[in-house]
Amino acid sequence: MLPYSNRSWSKRVAGAVIAATLIGLAVTAILIRRARPLDVAEIAFIVLMLLAVLPPNIAILRRPPYQAPHPPGPNVDRPESPARAQA
């Protein structure tokens, strides 16, 4: 679980991170390709960046909306017994 992945804004941030990563890596690849053909190390860099950034953010996008857990307490799942209510 990533920090702050259960916040209401986390899906928007994850989408923005994915978009910025894809655009940035595409621009980087285009600029390097203009100067010379892509080298194996440059292709490996692009692939490793995609593998490092995309999976955690895709997991945040696919996660269902956050639901708060039940509040702690003695009678969360069962009603209070009549004997205790009279005491």
Secondary structure, DSSP 4 states (H G I P E B T S, - for coil): --TTTTSTTHHHHHHHHHHHHHHHHHHHHHHHHHHSPPPHHHHHHHHHHHHHHHHHHHHHHHSPPP-PPPPP-TTSSSPPPHHHHH-
